[in-house]
Amino acid sequence: MRKLHLFILVFLFSGFAIAQEQLKVAFYNLFEYPRYLPTNRAPYLKNILSDIDPDLFLVCELLSEEGADDILYNAMNYDPNRNFARAPYVSNQSSNSDMQQLLFYDSDIWELLSTELLTTNYRDINKYKLRLITEEENDPTYVYAFITHLKSSDGRANRLIRLEMVEALTEHLQYIEPDAFVMFAGDFNLYSSTEESYQELLNEENDIVFVDPINSLGDWHDNEDFAYLHTQATRLSNAGFTTGASGGMDDRFDFIMLSESFFENNPKLEYIEDSYVAYGNNGNCFKKDINDPSCDGEYSLETRDWLYWMSDHLPVVLELQTNQNLLNTTKHENLEQQPKILSNPVENVLQIRMPELANNHFTINIYNSIGKSVIKQSVESNNSVFDIPIEHLSSGLYFIQLSNYPNQPIKFIKK
């Protein structure tokens, strides 16, 4: 059933979402990029990024500045309308590990204000402060992005190293504004939601409390009930790859955690409900290669082939939305020619503004978050704005499909 719901959501929102500005965040463990086979992985990564189309791209297991430039110039050049940049690359300061984290971003949407390294007993935690580039200069929206790669392997000693690394982050949070928008992404190497480091992130006594957007508690390791969440290992065998994880898809190691501020109905920046996915995971690939032909579903065999050759992990992706007006971005340049919701979230009456040249006779369909039609209504009006009463709808996320704009679904939130 979950697969069906996800398919419906993707179908409804396969076009450009225009209810508010949509922002996509992706994290990816790059598998010691660019060291391991295949020799040139940039084309695989380019295909993956072109499909995800992230506004923020957070990575770990990056080995060099040359690798960072290879990604920027040979993988993130998939769209001439996107202007990606990267944070400065600094070698790991916490140990002699050559694996490092880094942030890539669309410089038309984000301004990188500062970078910092938090040293731990094992690897660095990278800290980045960003600002959304918007028309609201007197009301800026700041985001802090932390990226990590926690200690791998099971056992008490390794769990405690992971906990010490996370505590270095949670202790640092006292220096950040309590209501700040904070994300913490990385390869956490967690086997269960009961692990000490995971519980530390959720600790209500912290200066900033994190939320796991997918909120699926349990023993994730080697548990088919969580097959839809697993991000490692994309390969049954590492033969031909020199090294890397093997055994097939059976671990949820990769995360994007968000501060509570993303869930407090602040229209400046909000998490879009149900948008968190393990990209490429059709939910039916437990203990298999990610490109096993039997793992069919939303993600095509071609996409899963890219992922198989690129890394022993899958990316994780989520979406945010903001009511701020972004500047200098061709990504959103055609908004005036598209239908638009005038106020979002919506309380009792949904108001939609239509472009001047829009057909004045059309059908509106509204679907809930699991793809069930809850309103279907014919509209015939010469007005540029029309109203749809929705006071009877429950609170939550909804999708609008207009018959005269079949490829432009709109999201809104009912209060």
Buried (B, 14 or more C-beta within 10 A) or exposed (E): EEEEBBBBBEBBBEBBBBBBBBBBBBBBBBBBBBBBBEEEBBBBBBBBBBBBBBBBBBBBBBBBBEBBEBBBEBBBBBBEEBBBBBBEBBBBEBEEBEBBBBBBBBBBBBBBEEBBBBEBEBBBBBBBBBBBBBEBEEEBBBBBBBBBBBBBEEEEEBBBBBBBBBBBBBEBBEEBEEEBBBBBBBBBBBBBBEBBBBEBBBEEEBBBBBBBBBEBEEBBBEBEEBBBBBBBBBBBEBEEBEEBBBBBBBBBBBBBBBBBBBEEEBBBBBBBBBBBBBBBBBBBBBBBBBBBEEBEBBBBEEBBBBBBBBBBBBBBBBBBBBBBEBBEBEBBEEBEEBBBBEEBBBEEEBBBBBBEEBEEEBEBBBBBBBBEEBBEEEBEEEEEEBEBEBEEBEEEBBBBBBEBBEEBBBBBBBE
